[in-house]
Amino acid sequence: MIEVGRFDRVAVIRLDRQAKRNALNVELCHVLREAVQGAVDDGARSIVLTGNGTSFCSGADLDEVYTAEFRQALYAMLRTVTDAPVPIVAAVNGPAVGAGTQLAIAADLRVVAPGAFFAVPTAKIGLAVDPWTIRRLALLAGNGTARALLLACDQLDAAAARASGLAERGGGLEHAIEWAGEMADLAPLTVAYSKRVLNDAFEPALDDEHLAAAFEACWASEDFAEGRRARSEKRGPVFRGR
């Protein structure tokens, strides 16, 4: 489900579930979390995340996305990426949809290929992403861009991602590996310290009970159930706001 390689002190982790366009399921979330932690434990000084084939990550596997087990596995994996003490670069080689966008923004930096795009179409299927995802997306891409992605379910192509600040550089996997290699030569304690302060300064814990309740309410709603039914019945959902 993944491939792990090394380029000197750079670990390259490739999602390899091409039949599903690298969609995340519970197993892949666990394997990816373990791969990131394993790369750190093995002494990697930076990590590149990418996808094999034409997609970076097409999102959550719709056979599992509606389950509590998937939510737990997804957010545990995203925390591991965000909290890793080494810089992580997402080489976004194609679509990064839903959970794929979440994985890309969990990384520290993003390099986008010409065919890359970002989307968070949760409102189309009655799901919701957690407050951390919404805040991080707004911090990286700007409030207006985040609103377009979340409220209108717009797509953000590679050029727009760079213009908004969501992506720092354009290019393919080789460019991401080269950049990660430059970071691997830097003082690791300084880099780890800077990453931790940036995370703590701009992303303090979101412990608002009202936000948590609103997030959980989406997952317990009739609209959530309707989205799941509509998928199994192969029709468009009809949401009623309850």
Secondary structure, 3 states (H helix, E strand, C coil): CEEEEEECCEEEEEECCHHHCCCECHHHHHHHHHHHHHHHHCCCCEEEEEECCCCCECCECCCCCCCHHHHHHHHHHHHHHHHCCCCEEEEECCEEECHHHHHHHHCCEEEECCCCEEECCHHHCCCCCCHHHHHHHHHHHCHHHHHHHHHCCCEEEHHHHHHHCCCCEECCHHHHHHHHHHHHCCCHHHHHHHHHHHHHHHCCCCCCHHHHHHHHHHHCCHHHHHHHHHHHCCCCCCCCCC
